[in-house]
């Protein structure tokens, strides 16, 4: 009797999950050619369920509750479509019309909710998977620099630094599917072969993302194919041993889904000039060899079409391959002394884990909750004696621990308001054996709310506010507002946002010993938060085959943290006399800068017909950093790592013959002089690439070999080592690639 009662109770609990389940299936084709479209993204209104089309353009959606459902179809290069059904159907046929612009792209970064680019009051630019493939990029850094006119990068022995509109990556929030990436190596941890699109939000234009977004937000959306089985491999090889190998394996079995990816990247060392600035031979290569491995795993359980649970994790490691017997001449206390070029390799390691749930209460209410942890460590791995360290010693340079708990709700209030509100808790930790930093922690609690409002007269608005309480820096509130006016194919936007960035634990406590420049840097526990005001105006016009967008912006930052050289008296008062005897310069982090960036960006694309497309962008920036001097005056200079002129140009031709498609792409990246506070200006440069892709659609299997020429005109920066290099490119090289995708 007890067993029967238990079974009855279980059936009662499962009945709501099993009642009136509906399955839908069909095919998506091009309206112009009736050719099947592969990889079309399909979402179901008022549901968490969705899928993508396979190699034959087919799709199947199950686990739906009974009743009416509206399917929404989006695909790069085509106008989004929708289909409404009242019950189970197995022969749905959807025809999508070709689009001549990408403004119909669905984005989430500007408002935190799904909107077409052309309907978002917050201007968001997008790099699509098709553009990434056409431009032959194998890293996220390449995609961002090559395909947008307002992002530049700078690489040295410690890694790569990026700037967005003149503001470096310390002020840019990097997200993967809306979740923050912490630590270093944030770019190299991303598997480019698995990217569906990259959404870029310029400036602190949203209350949703927190205090790190003073300069902007870069959100990488990955492609979670929802076919029964989806297996893909991507291989890319070019000169100097540069290899990228990626493998993805996705399985969907009823309510359970598994997404697995692995990426291997490696490169050898190369030298563009073996003479240093003092005329000596240098054993330090222009670019140091490395290898890295990244593994991502995500599990999803769709209990119903309105309730989903997920867990995810990542492991990443990166190790440099420095030459072990090389020497160079360094200046120390006015004399040149021969030293070992390298005594250690750097190893970076990151592991992440997280879990969450999504629940759609009804068509007007949605809740998302997640806990996430990002754990980064950087180690010195000695292969030669250095001071008290012996070969084989491994010393922790830095350990960063990041914990984030976030609960967000989205509520539709009538026909004109959509409210997003939530609470976020962040706890950060830092340890360093080499810098003698014991475990340091800092927490931040934030509450945020944002309302998307439809107003009369074709007006839309986004109003938001974020309240922050930081353990060390107390209370602050940052408002934002965006307005948009639509008139036919013309969109006019205006935005204002305030930002607030607390000093990092590294800025507060970390020290650094630069042997190359013989300089010692110390932290400063008396730092104040940085604050900013961001303003932008945007005009966007779309007419048939032409799309044009112009954006003007101003970013005004106060109490900016930079380095200040200490006086002899300050060095003595701080007990650093022993360091002063060893190093030529002692400096400290301090709130010594006021910074302002002013700029304008122009982007245009044109569909010429017959498979020909052309596009490009240009950004002009005027940056100013005002650094406080000891006498109370300000020294004025450009912002460190900023570039005044940047642009990109691309042209492509695409044509299909039955199951074969050819894509030819010519791409150019142009960059003006880049300023460095330490080394002066890097010269301007340009790089042109020729890329070809050959796609064979064999229904369940898609083969896509590629071949092309990188750096056609062999542009390199071959100045002596220890300069502000404009580029580390080794010169002209031929690349080959192969993509294999299996979808069932």
DRENVEXLO-861987 format. One record per residue (C-alpha): residue in three letters; x, y, z. Coordinates in steps of 0.5 Angstrom, whole numbers, plus 500, padded with zeros to 3 digits. Example, Ala and Ser with C-alpha at 12.3 -4.5 7.8 and 13.67 -1.06 7.14 Angstrom:
ALA525491516
SER527498514
// end
This chain:
UNK500500500
UNK506505502
UNK509503495
UNK503505491
UNK502511495
UNK509513493
UNK508512486
UNK502516486
UNK505522489
UNK511521484
UNK506521478
UNK502527481
UNK509531481
UNK511529474
UNK504530471
UNK505537469
UNK512536466
UNK509530462
UNK502533460
UNK500535453
UNK508535450
UNK508538443
UNK514536438
UNK515540432
UNK519539426
UNK521542419
UNK525545414
UNK528552413
UNK530554406
UNK532561402
UNK526564399
UNK531566393
UNK534559391
UNK530554395
UNK537551398
UNK537549405
UNK540554410
UNK545550415
UNK545553422
UNK539557423
UNK538559430
UNK531558432
UNK527560438
UNK521559441
UNK517565444
UNK515565452
UNK520558452
UNK527557454
UNK527551448
UNK530552441
UNK535549436
UNK539550430
UNK538547423
UNK542541421
UNK546540414
UNK540539410
UNK536545413
UNK532541418
UNK530542425
UNK526538431
UNK524541437
UNK520537442
UNK519538450
UNK514543448
UNK508544452
UNK501544449
UNK498550446
UNK500555441
UNK507557439
UNK511562435
UNK518560432
UNK523565431
UNK528564426
UNK535568425
UNK540567420
UNK546571418
UNK545575411
UNK537573412
UNK531577414
UNK529574421
UNK522570420
UNK517567424
UNK512561424
UNK506560429
UNK503554430
UNK497551434
UNK499544435
UNK504539433
UNK507539426
UNK512535422
UNK512539416
UNK513546417
UNK517550411
UNK520556413
UNK523561407
UNK527566409
UNK529572405
UNK536575404
UNK538581407
UNK543586405
UNK545589412
UNK546585419
UNK542590422
UNK537585423
UNK542581428
UNK539579435
UNK543582440
UNK543582448
UNK548586450
UNK545593450
UNK539592454
UNK540585457
UNK534582453
UNK533580446
UNK533585441
UNK534587433
UNK540591433
UNK536596429
UNK531596435
UNK536597440
UNK536604444
UNK543602446
UNK548602440
UNK551595439
UNK556593434
UNK556586432
UNK562581429
UNK558575426
UNK561568425
UNK561569418
UNK565575418
UNK570571423
UNK571565418
UNK571570412
UNK577574415
UNK581568417
UNK582569424
UNK584564429
UNK584568435
UNK579573439
UNK584578439
UNK585578431
UNK577578430
UNK577584435
UNK583588431
UNK581586424
UNK574587424
UNK572593428
UNK575600427
UNK576602434
UNK580596438
UNK587596438
UNK592591441
UNK599591444
UNK603585445
UNK610585450
UNK613579454
UNK608579459
UNK602578454
UNK597582450
UNK593589452
UNK587591448
UNK584598448
UNK577600446
UNK576607444
UNK583609447
UNK581606454
UNK585600455
UNK583593457
UNK583594465
UNK576599464
UNK573594459
UNK569588461
UNK570581457
UNK564577458
UNK562570455
UNK555569454
UNK554574459
UNK558572464
UNK565576466
UNK572573465
UNK577574470
UNK584574471
UNK589574465
UNK589571458
UNK582572457
UNK582573450
UNK586566449
UNK581562453
UNK576563448
UNK575558442
UNK574562436
UNK571556432
UNK565556437
UNK563563437
UNK557565434
UNK557573434
UNK561578438
UNK557584441
UNK561590443
UNK558596447
UNK562602447
UNK562606453
UNK559605460
UNK552605457
UNK548600461
UNK547599469
UNK547591468
UNK554590467
UNK558593473
UNK564598475
UNK569595470
UNK565597464
UNK568604464
UNK571603457
UNK566598454
UNK563591454
UNK565585449
UNK560580450
UNK562573446
UNK556569444
UNK558562443
UNK554557438
UNK551552442
UNK548548436
UNK542544438
UNK542538433
UNK542531436
UNK549530434
UNK554536432
UNK561534432
UNK566539429
UNK574540428
UNK578546426
UNK585546424
UNK589553422
UNK596553420
UNK601558418
UNK608560418
UNK613560424
UNK609554427
UNK603558429
UNK597552430
UNK590552432
UNK586546433
UNK579546435
UNK574540437
UNK567541439
UNK562535441
UNK555537442
UNK550532444
UNK542533445
UNK538527448
UNK531529450
UNK532534456
UNK539533457
UNK545536453
UNK552536453
UNK557541450
UNK564540450
UNK570543446
UNK578543446
UNK583548443
UNK590547442
UNK594553440
UNK602554439
UNK607558436
UNK614558435
UNK619564437
UNK621569431
UNK626575431
UNK625581426
UNK631584428
UNK637581432
UNK640587434
UNK638591440
UNK637599441
UNK644599444
UNK647595438
UNK648589441
UNK646582439
UNK640580443
UNK637573445
UNK630576446
UNK626574440
UNK621579437
UNK615574439
UNK616568444
UNK614561443
UNK608558447
UNK603553447
UNK596553451
UNK590548452
UNK583550453
UNK577545455
UNK570547456
UNK564543458
UNK557545459
UNK551540461
UNK544543461
UNK538539463
UNK531542460
UNK526540465
UNK520543461
UNK520548456
UNK520553461
UNK525551466
UNK532549465
UNK538548469
UNK546548467
UNK553547470
UNK559549466
UNK567549467
UNK573551464
UNK580549464
UNK586553461
UNK593553461
UNK599557457
UNK606556458
UNK612560454
UNK617557451
UNK623562452
UNK630561449
UNK634558455
UNK641560453
UNK640567450
UNK644573453
UNK643581452
UNK646587455
UNK642591460
UNK644598462
UNK644598470
UNK647604474
UNK650607468
UNK653601465
UNK652595460
UNK652589463
UNK651582460
UNK645578463
UNK641572461
UNK636574457
UNK631569460
UNK631565467
UNK624563467
UNK618561463
UNK611564465
UNK605559466
UNK598561466
UNK593557469
UNK585558470
UNK580554472
UNK572556472
UNK566553475
UNK559555475
UNK552553476
UNK545556475
UNK538556473
UNK533559468
UNK525559470
UNK520563465
UNK514564470
UNK510566465
UNK510570458
UNK511576462
UNK516574468
UNK523571467
UNK528569472
UNK536567471
UNK540565477
UNK547563477
UNK554562481
UNK560562478
UNK568562480
UNK574564476
UNK580562478
UNK587564475
UNK594563477
UNK601565474
UNK607562476
UNK615563474
UNK618556472
UNK625557473
UNK630554468
UNK636558471
UNK639560477
UNK636567479
UNK637570486
UNK635565491
UNK631561486
UNK634555483
UNK633551476
UNK626547477
UNK623552482
UNK616554481
UNK614561484
UNK607563484
UNK607570481
UNK599571482
UNK593568484
UNK586571483
UNK580568486
UNK573571483
UNK566569486
UNK560572483
UNK553570485
UNK547574481
UNK540573481
UNK536577475
UNK529578473
UNK526580467
UNK518583467
UNK514585462
UNK510591465
UNK504592460
UNK505593453
UNK510599454
UNK515597459
UNK520591460
UNK524591467
UNK530588469
UNK532588476
UNK537584480
UNK542583485
UNK550581484
UNK555579489
UNK562579488
UNK568577492
UNK575577489
UNK582574492
UNK589575491
UNK595572493
UNK602572491
UNK609569493
UNK613573489
UNK610579492
UNK610577499
UNK602578499
UNK598574504
UNK591572502
UNK587579501
UNK580579499
UNK575585497
UNK567584496
UNK562588492
UNK555588493
UNK550591487
UNK543592486
UNK541594479
UNK534596475
UNK533598468
UNK527599464
UNK526599457
UNK520604455
UNK516604449
UNK514612448
UNK509615443
UNK512618436
UNK517612435
UNK521614441
UNK524608445
UNK528609452
UNK532605457
UNK533608464
UNK537604469
UNK541605475
UNK546601479
UNK547602486
UNK554599489
UNK557598496
UNK564596496
UNK567593502
UNK573598502
UNK570604498
UNK563604501
UNK557607497
UNK556609490
UNK550610484
UNK551610477
UNK545612473
UNK544611465
UNK539613460
UNK539612452
UNK534614447
UNK532612440
UNK528616435
UNK526611429
UNK524614422
UNK523609417
UNK530607415
UNK534612420
UNK535611427
UNK538617432
UNK540615439
UNK543619445
UNK546616451
UNK549618458
UNK552613463
UNK556614469
UNK561609471
UNK565607478
UNK571603478
UNK574601485
UNK582599485
UNK583592484
UNK587588489
UNK593588485
UNK593596484
UNK592596492
UNK598591494
UNK602588488
UNK609590487
UNK613589481
UNK620588479
UNK622590472
UNK629588470
UNK629590463
UNK628597465
UNK631597472
UNK624599475
UNK621598482
UNK613599483
UNK609598489
UNK602598491
UNK598604494
UNK592602499
UNK590609499
UNK588609492
UNK581612491
UNK576609486
UNK576612479
UNK569615476
UNK567617469
UNK561620465
UNK560617458
UNK556621452
UNK555619445
UNK550620439
UNK549615434
UNK546616427
UNK544610423
UNK541609416
UNK539603412
UNK536603405
UNK536597401
UNK543595400
UNK547600404
UNK548601411
UNK551607414
UNK553608422
UNK556614425
UNK557615432
UNK561621436
UNK563620444
UNK566623449
UNK569619455
UNK571623461
UNK575620467
UNK577622474
UNK582620479
UNK585615474
UNK590611477
UNK597611474
UNK604611476
UNK608616480
UNK615616481
UNK617617488
UNK622622491
UNK628620495
UNK624623501
UNK618619500
UNK622613498
UNK626613505
UNK619615509
UNK616608506
UNK622604508
UNK625603501
UNK632605501
UNK634598500
UNK630598493
UNK633605491
UNK640602492
UNK638596487
UNK633600482
UNK634606478
UNK627608479
UNK622607484
UNK614608483
UNK607608486
UNK600607483
UNK596613485
UNK590617483
UNK594622479
UNK591622472
UNK585626469
UNK583623462
UNK578624456
UNK577621450
UNK573624444
UNK572621438
UNK568619432
UNK567612428
UNK564611421
UNK562604419
UNK559602412
UNK557596408
UNK554596401
UNK551590397
UNK553590390
UNK550584388
UNK552578384
UNK555576390
UNK560582391
UNK560586398
UNK564591401
UNK565595407
UNK569598412
UNK570603418
UNK574609421
UNK575611428
UNK578618430
UNK580619437
UNK583625441
UNK585622447
UNK588627453
UNK591624460
UNK593630465
UNK598627470
UNK599631476
UNK606633478
UNK609634484
UNK609642484
UNK601641483
UNK601642475
UNK599637470
UNK603634465
UNK599633458
UNK600627454
UNK596622450
UNK593616454
UNK598611454
UNK597605448
UNK592610445
UNK591611437
UNK589617433
UNK587614427
UNK584606426
UNK581603420
UNK579597416
UNK577595409
UNK574589406
UNK571586400
UNK568579398
UNK565575393
UNK561569394
UNK558564389
UNK555557390
UNK554552385
UNK550546387
UNK553543394
UNK560547393
UNK560555395
UNK566559394
UNK568565398
UNK574570397
UNK575576402
UNK580581401
UNK581585408
UNK586591410
UNK587593417
UNK590600418
UNK593603424
UNK596610426
UNK601611431
UNK600608437
UNK603612443
UNK607609449
UNK608613456
UNK615609456
UNK617608449
UNK614614445
UNK610613439
UNK610606435
UNK610607427
UNK603607423
UNK602600419
UNK597597415
UNK596589414
UNK592586408
UNK590579407
UNK587575402
UNK583569404
UNK579564401
UNK574558403
UNK571553400
UNK565550403
UNK562543401
UNK555541404
UNK555534404
UNK548534408
UNK550531414
UNK558533413
UNK560540411
UNK567540409
UNK571547409
UNK578548407
UNK581554406
UNK588557403
UNK590564403
UNK596569404
UNK597573411
UNK600580410
UNK601580403
UNK605586402
UNK610583408
UNK609589413
UNK613588419
UNK616592425
UNK624590425
UNK626596429
UNK631594435
UNK628590441
UNK625593447
UNK621598442
UNK614600442
UNK612595436
UNK607597432
UNK606590430
UNK609583432
UNK607580425
UNK613576422
UNK611578415
UNK608575409
UNK606567410
UNK601562407
UNK596559411
UNK592553410
UNK586551414
UNK580545414
UNK574545418
UNK569539418
UNK562539421
UNK558533422
UNK551535424
UNK545530425
// end
